[in-house]
Amino acid sequence: MESKELLGYFTLALKPLSVRGETVSNTMKRKLLRISELDENSDTYTMSAYLIAQLGKNYTDRLNNKITGKELIELAWTVIEDAQYMLGGIVTFLEAENEEKLLSFYRGNRFSQFDTRQTASDMDGPHELVQLLRLL
């Protein structure tokens, strides 16, 4: 009998995304202009984007050693590429805690920071999330 183990997980969603022009390079602005709606008054680009809502590894009984974070994010990226082929769109984004090890991981996987967002109050109180994006 073959044993199955949950090594990691990810969740994806299609969400509206607004990017302030002041937070991205001119090259990125040109790319976003092709697939977004520009509000010239606020210099904001609005579009539909794929959100990597969750990404996590299973640390139970050393299962985290059976898959790398890079392999896990590439599995998520493969699903996003398949969705893009069928549905369109070129932007993927995620939000992460402002921890250098985590941000370095995402930058190493071709995500670029474009903004921050303050969370709504919860049990731990509001805190800041770093927003990162990657184009297909």
N, C-alpha and C positions, 0 to 999 in steps of 0.2 A: 504494500500500500504506500502510495506516495504521500509524503507529508507536505502541507502547505503552511507557509509562514508569512505573516504580514510584515514586510520590511519597511514600508513607508507609505505615505499617502499624499495626494494633492487634490484640491478642489478648484474648479474653474467656473467662471461666470462671464457673461457678456454684460458690461456696464457702461453707462455714459462716463466720459472723462473730460475734464476741462484742464487745459494747460495754459498757464499764464505766459505770454510771450517773453516777458522779462527773465524767465527762469531757464530758457533754452537758447542754444546757439542759433545763428542765422541759418545754418545748414539744416538744423532740425526744424526750424520754422518753415522753410521751403518744403520739406518733406511732409510736415503736418498739414500745410495748406492744401495739398492735393487730396487729402482724405478727411478734412474737417470743415467746420463752419467757423469762420473768423468773425468775432465781434470786434470791429475796429475801435470802438469807443473804449472798451476795457482791455484790448489787446489779448483776448482770450480765444483759444482754439478749442472747440467742442466736437467730440467724436464718440463713436462706439469703440470700445476696446475690450480685449480679453483681460480678465483679472485672474491672476493666480491668487486665490483667496486664502488657501492654506497649503503649506508644504511642510511635511514633517517625517522624521524617521522614527522607527520603533527601537527604543533603547532597552527593551526587555531582554534579559538573558543574552546580552551582547549581539543581538540581531542587527544593531546599527553597523557592525563591521561587515555585513554581507552586501551592503549597497552604499555607495558614496553619495554625498549631496549632489555632486555634479551629475551622476547617473540619474538620480531622482528628478532633478530639474530638467534634464534632457528628455526623460519620459513625458513630463508635462508638456515640454516644448513640442514633442512629436504630435501629441493630441491637438495642440493649438494649431500646428501647421496643417493637420488634416482638416480642422474646422475652417481654417482660412481658405483652403482649397475649395471647400464646399460653399462657404458663406461669405467670404471676402473679409476685408479688414486687414490692417497691418500693424496695429499697435497692441502691445501687451504691457500691463503694468502690475505692480504689486506694492504693498506697503509693509515696512519693516520697522522694528524697534531701532532706535538710534544707538546701535552697538557696533563698534568698528569691525569686529570679527564677522558679523552678519552682513554688514554693508560691503565689506571686502569680498565676501563670497559672491554676492549678487553682481558687484562690478566685474569680478572675474568671469562671470557668466553673461557678460555683455549687456547688463542693465546699467542705465545712467540715472543719477538722481535728477529730478526736475522740480521737486517742491517738498514741503512738509505739510502735515495736517494735524490739527489738534483733535483728539478723540473726544467724544461726548463723555460726560461723567459716568463712571461705573463704580463698582465696589472699591477699586484702587484709586479712583479719582482720575481726572483727565490727564493725558500725556501726549507727547508729540510722536507722530509716526513719520518716517522718511518715505517719500513716494519716489519710485524708480520706474523707468520704462525701457522697453526694448522694441525695436521695429523688426518686423519679419523680413 
